[in-house]
Amino acid sequence: MSIRATAQTWGLRPATPEDVEAMAELRAVVMRPDLERLGRYDEHRVRQRLRDGYEAGHTTVVETGGTFAGCVTLRPGGSGERWLESFYLSPGLQGRGIGSAVLAGLLARTDAEGVPVRLQVLQGSPARRLYERHGFTVEREDAVDVYMVRAARS
């Protein structure tokens, strides 16, 4: 079943510990094509990595019509930066501007704090285009991941 939504019908709420399984399942669905392409898909590991690193206090849930539709984590880093992690949106909602709006809101916060944002994205992932549109540039890359950064803007 696909969820139909526009920019007017979604909202954000703080994550709770109970959200972890919905997030782990969404991660498995969203990342599967890229992980399979890279020969790295593991049915258990793709979910467990999210469970192992989950911090509800730094995570926001995207909802449409009161239903879980995505998530994003903005975690403090060791050098004052923020790490953008676990940014997943249900496939039926992708391409409708929701991810861009969520990201723009997060970046407005980090800009106000004057801190850079870092992330890593899989090689060949279409998500990289979203990040580039929002000012992220490549810091380094390896065979699997691309590490990106966006300096704070005033």
C-alpha positions in Angstrom: 0.0 0.0 0.0 1.5 3.4 -0.9 1.0 6.4 1.2 -0.2 9.5 -0.7 1.0 12.7 0.8 1.8 16.3 -0.1 3.9 18.8 1.7 0.8 19.9 3.5 -0.1 16.5 5.1 3.1 15.5 6.9 4.5 16.4 10.3 7.3 15.7 12.7 7.4 14.4 16.3 10.1 13.4 18.7 11.0 9.7 18.4 10.4 7.3 21.2 12.1 4.0 22.1 9.1 2.2 20.7 9.9 3.6 17.2 13.0 1.6 16.8 11.5 -1.4 15.0 9.5 0.6 12.5 12.8 2.5 11.8 14.8 -0.7 11.4 12.3 -2.1 9.0 12.1 1.1 6.9 15.9 1.1 6.8 15.9 -2.4 5.4 13.4 -1.5 2.7 15.0 1.8 1.7 18.7 0.6 1.7 18.1 -2.8 0.1 18.6 -1.8 -3.6 21.9 0.1 -2.9 23.2 -2.5 -0.5 22.4 -5.3 -3.0 24.1 -3.4 -5.8 27.2 -3.1 -3.6 27.0 -6.8 -2.7 26.5 -5.9 1.0 22.9 -6.6 1.8 22.4 -8.8 4.9 18.8 -9.3 6.1 19.7 -9.2 9.8 22.6 -6.7 9.8 20.7 -4.0 8.0 18.2 -3.8 10.8 20.6 -4.5 13.7 22.9 -1.7 12.8 20.1 0.8 13.3 19.0 -0.9 16.6 22.5 -0.8 17.9 23.0 2.9 17.3 19.5 4.2 18.0 19.2 7.2 20.3 15.6 8.4 20.5 16.7 11.7 22.0 18.4 12.8 18.8 15.8 11.3 16.4 12.7 12.8 14.8 9.9 10.8 13.2 8.1 11.9 10.0 4.4 11.1 10.0 1.7 11.4 7.4 -1.8 11.3 8.7 -0.6 10.3 12.1 1.3 7.2 10.7 5.0 6.5 10.8 6.5 7.5 7.4 10.2 8.2 8.0 12.9 9.3 10.4 16.0 11.3 10.8 18.7 11.5 13.4 20.9 14.6 14.1 23.5 13.5 16.5 26.2 15.6 18.1 29.7 14.8 16.9 33.0 14.9 18.9 34.2 18.2 17.3 31.1 20.2 17.7 29.6 19.2 14.4 26.3 17.3 13.9 26.0 13.9 12.2 23.0 13.4 10.0 22.1 9.8 10.2 19.2 7.4 9.7 17.4 9.6 7.2 14.8 7.4 5.7 11.4 8.1 4.1 8.9 5.6 2.9 9.4 4.9 -0.8 5.9 6.1 -1.7 6.7 9.5 -0.2 10.0 10.0 -1.9 10.2 12.7 -4.6 7.4 14.8 -3.2 9.5 17.4 -1.4 9.1 16.1 2.1 12.7 15.0 2.5 13.9 18.3 1.2 11.7 20.2 3.6 12.8 18.0 6.6 16.4 18.5 5.6 16.0 22.3 5.2 14.5 22.5 8.7 17.4 20.6 10.2 20.0 22.7 8.4 18.3 25.9 9.5 18.8 24.7 13.1 22.4 23.8 12.6 23.0 27.1 10.7 21.6 29.0 13.7 23.9 27.0 16.0 26.8 27.8 13.6 27.9 24.1 13.3 28.7 22.0 10.3 26.9 18.8 9.4 28.5 15.6 8.3 27.0 12.4 6.8 27.8 9.4 4.9 25.9 8.0 2.0 26.4 4.8 0.0 28.2 5.0 -3.3 25.7 5.4 -6.1 22.8 6.3 -3.8 20.2 8.7 -5.3 20.1 10.4 -1.8 23.5 12.0 -2.7 21.7 14.3 -5.1 19.5 15.6 -2.3 22.5 16.3 -0.1 24.3 18.1 -2.9 21.3 20.3 -3.6 21.4 21.3 0.1 25.1 22.3 -0.1 26.9 19.2 1.0 30.2 18.5 -0.6 32.4 15.4 -0.7 35.0 15.2 2.0 36.3 11.7 1.2 35.1 8.4 -0.2 35.9 4.8 -0.3 34.6 1.8 -2.3 31.3 1.7 -0.3 30.7 5.2 1.3 30.8 8.8 0.4 31.5 11.1 3.4 30.0 14.6 3.0 30.1 17.9 4.9 28.1 21.1 4.9 29.5 24.2 6.6 27.2 26.3 8.6 25.7 29.2 6.7 24.9 32.6 8.2 
